[in-house]
């Protein structure tokens, strides 16, 4: 008989909601913005961008953020498989949480690549664009879905 212990598999760390907006998604974005443990700086950047969204659209920034995430969350991802010496891209269906993490990553990457003065302004503009079905993150999702359609989409 093996002497190994039974470990808990798939342990998920609990993420507490943001103290200001009471939103778990805000906390997730803060954690992905954070570099070198500077959470206060990441928090300041995110809250400035949410204020900018409110000024530009006159809407609740959480609604704009939610809409942007819904428009950029993919339902499939492309994995490559090697079959008989050839490499084929195959679409694989995603869980909701993994799709959300991909959408957050794409939005933040797009905001960092945007030409602009500050990351807070770029993030606000990217979220506004994504909520209107435009912007780099939305186009990334569309590109992934086109590849999935071309290679036999999983339902």
Secondary structure, DSSP 8 states (H G I E B T S, - for coil): --------SS--------TTT--HHHHHHHHHH--TT-HHHHHHHHHHHHHHHHHHH-S-HHHHHHHHHHHH--SEEEEEEEETTEEEEEEEE--HHHHHHHHHHHHHHHHHHS-SS-HHHHHHHHHHHHHTT-SHHHHHHHHHHHHHHHT----
